[in-house]
Amino acid sequence: MHLRVWVGCLLLGFMSGATQALVLRDDRQVDVTISKPPQRIVSLLPSLTETVCALGQCQKLVGVDRYSNWPDSVAKLPRMGGGIDPNIESVVALKPDLVLMATSARGAERLQALGLTVLALEPRTHADVQRVLHLVGQALDVPLQDSERVWRHIDAAVNAAAQSIPAHAKGQRVYFEVSRAPYGASESSFIGETLQRLGARNILPTSMGPFPKINPEFVVRAQPDLIMVGDSNLADMNTRPGWLNMRAMRTQRVCHFKSEESDVLVRAGPRMAEAARLMAQCLTDPAQTHTASDPTKVKP
């Protein structure tokens, strides 16, 4: 009789351990309870979508924001609107057991009020990317060594990109434009951190914030040695007062990246290693980064 009681208590302990809830603190500083490993995930930020897939959990995604486009397998998934302003009704209709979204996105409280579990994360630095990999891995019940392996690969590849740059190409003063308005990437952004690891100097200081809106005259006064920009911004740069007379523009030291490359460069996620390789190529030989033969290249 006593043996039966002991076995019953032991089984109860195993059962309670198996269903023990996981509590994670997200970037809103909110404690999020995950009662069991999620099987239906909606991701509303491209870098989080890519993180889920880098952790080998792509098959659990049931919906993404309109900008998530990597890996190719996510192309067939339902679109939930923009990452900043998602379609709440569409998200709810998918009955996800976990919603991943940016802290800057609207709708987290409403989704929670409708009974959904929301984990809000927004990586902004290299350390954030490592931390978010671990947090998402925990939420998805991925072994810690797997998320650590993904991070080690990213970190090692960034180091390899830095080592590929010849000494004469280091120390260049760089302006990296993120989007029109224009907005640039400063020293304190994850892009700025990558540039620093590659041996470049950023004309936008930490004091301006990670992604400040720039007065175009500031860039003219700073006279960067090299400009990095997406294709979609290039035409706009030609119309800014004084820009065509900048040394970098006159000598065609402008690396303009295709849209799919820009996606890689501006997302703080598992493809940072590829971003570092693109930037390293630009620092080493700007003429080979869509400036030498492209019909839209800057004219002196």
N, C-alpha and C positions, 0 to 999 in steps of 0.2 A: 504493500500500500504506500509506504513511504517512497519506494522507488518510483511508483507512478506519479506521485506528486512532484518528485525531483525532475523526472523527465518532462512533465508538463510545464514546469517553471523554466526549464532549459529551452524548450521549444518556443515558449512565449518570449524569452529573451532574444532568441534568434530572430523571431518575427518582428519584434519591436526595433531591433537593430537594423533589419533590412528596410524598414519603412521610416527610419529616422530622417527628419527633415534637415535640409541643408540651408543655412542662413548666410547670405553673402551681402556685403555692403557695396552698393554701386556708387557711381560718381555723383549722384545727388546726395550722398551720405545717408541713403535710405537702406534699411535692412530688408532684404528681399528673401522671402522663404520659398524654397523649392522643395516640394514634398516628395518628388520622385524624378528620376532622370527624364527630361523632356523628350518626346518623340515627334512633336509637331512644333516647329520653330518658325516664327516670322522674324525676319531681319530687316530693319528699316534704315540701315546705314551701310554703304558699300564695304567699308573696312571691316565691319562686324560680319557681314556675309562672307568675306574672304577669310576671316579668322575661323569661322565655323568650318569652312571647307578645308582650310589648311590643317585643321585638327582631325580631318577624316570623317566629318559628320554632315557632309553636304546632303546626303540622302534624307536627312531629317528636316530640311527646309521645305516649307509648304507655300511660302510667299515672301517677296522681297520688295524693296522700294524700286522706283523706276530707273535709278542710276546704277544699281548693282548689275554688273555685266561680266564678272569673272568669278569662277571659271565658266567655260561655255555652257556647262550643264544647267546654270541658273537661268539661262535665256528662256526656257520653257515654263518657268514658274509664274504664277499670277503676280501682277504688279499692284502694290498697295498705295500708290500715289508717291508724293515726294517724301524724302526723309524728314524734312523739317515740318511738313504739314501732311501727315499720312491720312488715308481714307479710313476712318475709324470703323465704319460699317463693314468695309471689305475685310479688315483685319479680324473683326469679331466673327464674321461669317466662316472663316477658316478654322475656328475653334482651336487656336494654338494653345499649347500648354506652356510656352515661353515666348515672349516678345522681346527682341533686342532692339534698342533704339538709342539715339544720341540724347545727351542731356539737354541740348539746345532744341530738340524737337518738341512740338506741341502734341498734347493728347495723352501723355503718360497717366495722368490722374484719372482721366475719363476711362481709359482702358482698364485701369485697376478697379475703378468703381463698377465696371461691367464684369468683374470677376477674373480678369486675365492677370497673369504674372508678368511683370515688366522689369527688365534689368537694363538700366540706362548707363551706357558707357561711352566715353568720347576720348579716345587716345589723342594726345597732342604732342607727346615727346617719345623718344626711344624707350625711356623707362616705362611710360604708359603702355606702349605696345607690348612690352614684356608682361606687365601686370595684367592687361586685358586678356592676353593669351591664357594666362593662368586662371583668371576668373571665369572666362568662358569655358575653359577646360573643366573646371570644377562644376560649373552649372550643368555641363553635358555629360558629367561622369567619365571624363577622359582621364586616364592615368597621368599623374603629374609628370612622369618622365617623358611622356609624349609631347606635352606642351613645352617642356624644357628643351626637348630635342628640336622642335620647330624654332624656338628662339635662338638656340646655339647656331643653327644653320643660317638664320638671318644675320646674326652678329658676325659670324665668320665670313660671310659673303661681303658684308660692308667693309670689313677689314681687308679682304682680298682686293676689292675695288680700289681702296685707298693705296694699297701697295702697287697697283698697276700703273699709277700716275707717275710719270718721270719728274725728277726734281725741278726741272725748269718750268713745269706747268703748275707747281704749287705756289701758294701765296697770292693768287689772282684775286682781285676785288670783284665780287659777283653781285649782280642784282637778279633775283629770282622773282618773276611775276606770277602770282597764283591765279588771278582772275581780273577781269576788267573793272574799272572804276578809277584807278587800278588799286589792287591789293597785292602787297608783297609778302614774302616769307622772311622774317627776321631771324636773328641769331637764336632766339629762344624757341622757335618752332622746330618740329621734327625735321623739316627740310633744312633749316639752318644748322641743326646738329649734324646732319649728314654731310653738308658742305664743310663744316669744321673738321669732321673726321677725314674728309678728302683733302684737307690742307688748303682749302679756299678761305677767303676773308669775305664776310658779308657786309655790304654797305648799310644794311638796316640793323641798328643796334637793338639789344635786348630791351632797352627802355621804351621802345615803340610798341611793345606787345608782340605776340607771336605772328599775327597776320594783319598788320596795320594798313589802313587806307593811306595811300601815298599821294602827296602833292607831286605831280610830274616834274616840277622844277627842282625838287629835292634830288631826283635821280640825275638831272642835268648837272647840278652843282657837284654831285658826288663823283661823276665821271667814272663809272665802273669799267673794269677791263673787259668784262664779259657779261652778256645778258642771256638769261634762260627764260623762255616764254613758250606758251602753247601756241599752235598755229592760229587758233581763233582770235588771239590777242594781237597778232603781228600787224595786221592792217591798221588797227587803231593806234599802234605806237607810231606809225609813220605820220600821223596827223597831229601829234602833240608838239606844241611849240618848243623849238630848240632840239628836239630829239634827233632829227636827221643829221644835225651837226655834231652829235656826240661821237667821240672817237670810236667807241665800240660799234656804233651803227655804220659809220663811214668805212671802217675796215672789215665790216661784215663779221665781227666777233659776236654774233647772235646765234644761239642755238634755239631753234623753234621746233617744238615736239608735236608729233601727230596726236590726234585726240586720244587714241588708246594709250600712248606713252604718257600723256598728261594725266590720265586716270591713275597710272602707276605712280607717278611722281607726287601727286597731291593727296594720296591716301596713306594714313598712318596705320599700316597693317602688315601682313606677312609678305607683301611684295616690296618692302623697303629695300631688300637686297637688289632687286632688279632696278629700282630707282637709283640706287647708288651706282650701279654699272652705267646707267644712262648719263648720269651727271659726270662720272669719271671720263667717259668718252668725250663729252662736251669740253671738259677742262683740258683734256689731252689734245684734241683735234677738233675745234669748233666747225671747221670747214666740212667735216664728214657728218655733221648732225643737221641734215636737211638745209644747209645753206649753199652748198657748192653747185648743185644742179637743179634746185627747186625753182620753178618759174616765179614763185612768190617771194623770192629772196629779197632782202633789203637792197635797194639801189643807192650807191654813193652819190 
